[in-house]
Amino acid sequence: MAALKFPEDCRFLPETHEWARLEGQIATIGISDYAQHEIGDVVYVELPEVGEQLQAEQEFGVIESVKSAFDLYAPLSGEVVEVNTALEEHPEWVNEDPYGQGWMVRIRVSNPEEWERLADAETYRRSVEEG
Amino acid sequence: MDSEASSPLRKTPLVEEHRRLGARMVPFAGWEMPLQYEGIFAEHRAVRERVGIFDVSHMGRLEVLGLDACAVLQRLVTNDVSALSDGEALYTVMCREDGGILDDLIVYCIHPERYLLIVNAATREKDVAWIRQHLWGDTSLCDRTEETILLAVQGPRSREVLEPLLSRRLAPAKPFHFASDEIAGIPVIVSRTGYTGELGYEVLGPAEQAIPLWRTLLKAVQEAEGLPAGLGARDTLRLEARLLLYGQDMDETTTPLEAGLSWTLAFGTGFIGEEALRRQKEQGVRRRLVGFQMESRAVARHGHPVYVGEQEIGMVTSGGPSPTLGVNIGLAYVQRRFAEVGRPIEIEIRRRRHPARIVRTPFYRGSFR
């Protein structure tokens, strides 16, 4: 558990373990190091297409481990502007580098105030460690 | 299948050993079992390329004893128990009168008045009740599950791992043969059986010496660059080898003929279900269990419908990644006229159709034979 990463520049949906990183109006979204560790070997990621609208705290995709499928929830609302299509060939990147190469979608945020409602790294770390 | 009963989970005598090794423990068929230690892919590869050790003590271990034990079993199970000599085992199913499968199991002939049955964890109580109903003459049934443990050492290096530990330095050479022996002074039965498609052995030992037996075997496995492996890898390994999982690929509503297990049917031995299955064989089955390979990256799972064009032709019973082949595979019951190797099919996953193709099985042939 000590080795899990909680980057300071990310904010989190603590219930479902997605992260977002905001640069200007563009947010990058993925799942946390804790989530990939819990899910185990990722074998498939089903993501939305460019142009689709995500709603905060609504499902936007599915991630599959060897044993089961998990819904992905959007930390923020906005329009999908880029999808990490490389995950089709390399789903293991979600395990190996969840905050880097394992990112899932980039959106143009439509409601920047939602960022303030997300948990910061320290709050999320505590929620995970307290189980 | 999982029986999510509210009663507390059963624990094998090794539950603390698994926790110490960092296993992720999950409920399975009423037992608290290790799903994975290092990771399902790593454990899968270890078994295919080297060796792995599994605690499979959740499996039921039943003894049928007495003068009429052979005759009782000959009626209860579909395969020919009377053909077994001492030290030989066979894979079989146990059917209802209508041919529906009650369980699949391995029957070990210790001698003609003493047989050991290894049955599924989820069906153990049902099996005990069914077998008791069909005992006659001088026979009795003993449930030995609690007083024993069962470990599986599987993989191409399993023989070299196991043999130096055995007091006679020799493991059973032929598949489905077994022998009594000792490991570190602990009395065991070693059988050349498994659920991975690889060369492998299962070791039955006394529960009170579970920890020294596990540690002795684990150490030897690790020295051969092997890993402890959990139920996750067990499932991907058995699927690649097309070994069926009761409760998923077969149950009381499916028959051995539909499941591709006709080779376990010893017609003429008078087993329960023989008449119904003879009729089904003459008339032909309506559906058949086939293997398929996905042609997209999507993962098919139990319960997903199978289509040809707009017609629903069947249902997925098992599905998942094949770590060895690097594609997603599965098993499905499909209407017989569509059950041919090479046929394109579609699997509906989350309301979207994904292309797949019926392929020859086993998907992967390991070192078993």
HADDOCK unambig.tbl for C-alpha pairs under 7 A between the chains (distance, minus, plus):
assign (segid A and resid 40 and name CA) (segid B and resid 39 and name CA) 6.65 0.50 0.50
assign (segid A and resid 41 and name CA) (segid B and resid 39 and name CA) 6.90 0.50 0.50
assign (segid A and resid 41 and name CA) (segid B and resid 40 and name CA) 6.93 0.50 0.50
assign (segid A and resid 41 and name CA) (segid B and resid 41 and name CA) 6.94 0.50 0.50
assign (segid A and resid 44 and name CA) (segid B and resid 297 and name CA) 6.46 0.50 0.50
assign (segid A and resid 44 and name CA) (segid B and resid 298 and name CA) 6.36 0.50 0.50
assign (segid A and resid 66 and name CA) (segid B and resid 320 and name CA) 6.25 0.50 0.50
assign (segid A and resid 66 and name CA) (segid B and resid 321 and name CA) 6.25 0.50 0.50
assign (segid A and resid 67 and name CA) (segid B and resid 232 and name CA) 6.97 0.50 0.50
